[in-house]
Amino acid sequence: MTFELVCFYAFAAVAALAALSVISVRNPVVAALCLVLTFFSMACVWLLAQAEFLAVALVLVYVGAVMVLFLFVVMMLDVDLVPLREGFVKFLPVGIGIAVVMLVEMLMLIGVRAMQVAPGPDPAAAAGKSNIGWLGEVLFREFLLPFEVAALILTVGLIAAVPLTLRHRRGIKTQNPGRQVMVRREDRVRLVKMDAEGNREASP
Amino acid sequence: MLDALRDSLLAYGNTGLVAWIVLKILAIAVPVIIAVAMFVYWERKVIGWMHVRMGPNQIGPFGVLQAFADVFKLLFKEVLRPQAANKTLFYLAPLLALVPAFAAWSVIPFDAGLALANINIGLLFLLAMTSAGVYGIILAGWASNSRYAMLGAMRAAAQTVSYEIAMGFALVAVVILTGSLNLSDIVLAQQGTKGLFDWYWLPLLPVFVIYFVSGVAETNRAPFDVAEGESEIVAGFHVEYSGSAFAIFFLAEYANMILIAFLASVLFMGGWLSPIQGWVTADVPWLDWLWKGGWQWTFIKAFVFSFFYLWFRASFPRYRYDQIMRLGWKVFIPITLVWVVVAACMKFFGVVTIGA
């Protein structure tokens, strides 16, 4: 057994265990952290498969940004766990059924036969480039249109999320930094010329 | 001597390999820890001078040993835990802050060929690690079960995530000019015969400024340290931590600061390259690093940038929270977005020459 294989089994086991504890632990914050651990272990597995860009992008996007916001929400909401747990046993058979269907679908998608055939040579290595260089060229040359369409869809989603939650409130005071910077001395201070008040006795 | 040590270790197979890697990690981690201790001393000294005070001057010559006295004081203090705190997460949080701060150091190139891991995706790895560091902060805030800590953690996390975007775009501009994510390649792309005018700070000047300011904001340092905000929320996310647990947060924060300083020198200031590269071509033993470049330059530049941190802290009043957010989202991100396009045009029309 090579060192890499040992690493693979270790990371895969951690990923599976962490994924299990996401749905089994009681505390939602701990569950979110277990999800982070799952992502991290999967990134390590991908690193072992020499998909370094994918692995680091997973850590960067999901661990670094998405899960942080997720944790934010979980912490702020302070979820009451008791009503959430009530139907756990009742709905367990349904959940398992859905999971099995999803597994079957995934196996059909990937193809059971493909799992028995050894994968071909690494296309990046075959092209004599680094993983990320190859990925960039494929993405921006061969699959430019799908890539741009995906980007457009994401942008539409982003813009749609803003108007859905945007509400204009009246009667609030806001600043205008431009005007604040433009302000001059004359706008704020008025110098009044007046005579000194006379006839005051000098203090002893 | 190093080669002999490596060969003797590698002769033991996998175990030796791991031992050799651990030795290399220690060769970076231990100096980083010592640098943090000395940097704290330097910070107090510099801010003292700027306030027309003496700064620490009692322990050791010129007070140099003050940092170590502080460290020992912290280590011997009791680590208190609030009764209602979540025990596991409370103790896990400092470690989660420390690990990414140190892991990021593994890809910094100090000299040509002198990096612990010279990986292809070095820059992405750095971004991933700095963004993973925020977990320590929000967990510390939540697990302490304290309002002040929670507020500090929320502020810190929102600030880090916001400035990460501006920082990421700033790095995209660098990557566009270089055509590589490898940090050594980025430094080598700044080689040339025009001295310091070959470095990226010139074509990417706005991005360079934004990068460093974002770095200050990302490490939650003054003037962007509302996350700690002593006057409003006592000390922010680590208000409940004492002793060695607090020391670990402190270590992580300062390690991150020095890391940002190193990165600014590597990405925009030519790393180990000399500012007079190409102007002098003499061979003088011991002195030719001055014009040929060497690890000394990396450290000099990093020292200057880390000094900026202290300078900012002594000079600027603290930003208000909404002003910080406005600066990040409405000023920095649009400027970096535009400059990414400008950088692409500079690359396309050959305005910037890459490499020697």
Boltz contact constraints between the chains, C-beta under 6 A:
constraints:
  - contact:
      token1: [A, 3]
      token2: [B, 14]
      max_distance: 6.0
  - contact:
      token1: [A, 52]
      token2: [B, 121]
      max_distance: 6.0
  - contact:
      token1: [A, 56]
      token2: [B, 121]
      max_distance: 6.0
  - contact:
      token1: [A, 56]
      token2: [B, 124]
      max_distance: 6.0
  - contact:
      token1: [A, 56]
      token2: [B, 125]
      max_distance: 6.0
  - contact:
      token1: [A, 56]
      token2: [B, 128]
      max_distance: 6.0
  - contact:
      token1: [A, 59]
      token2: [B, 128]
      max_distance: 6.0
  - contact:
      token1: [A, 60]
      token2: [B, 127]
      max_distance: 6.0
  - contact:
      token1: [A, 60]
      token2: [B, 128]
      max_distance: 6.0
  - contact:
      token1: [A, 63]
      token2: [B, 132]
      max_distance: 6.0
  - contact:
      token1: [A, 64]
      token2: [B, 131]
      max_distance: 6.0
  - contact:
      token1: [A, 64]
      token2: [B, 132]
      max_distance: 6.0
  - contact:
      token1: [A, 68]
      token2: [B, 134]
      max_distance: 6.0
  - contact:
      token1: [A, 68]
      token2: [B, 157]
      max_distance: 6.0
  - contact:
      token1: [A, 68]
      token2: [B, 161]
      max_distance: 6.0
  - contact:
      token1: [A, 71]
      token2: [B, 138]
      max_distance: 6.0
  - contact:
      token1: [A, 75]
      token2: [B, 142]
      max_distance: 6.0
  - contact:
      token1: [A, 130]
      token2: [B, 120]
      max_distance: 6.0
  - contact:
      token1: [A, 132]
      token2: [B, 121]
      max_distance: 6.0
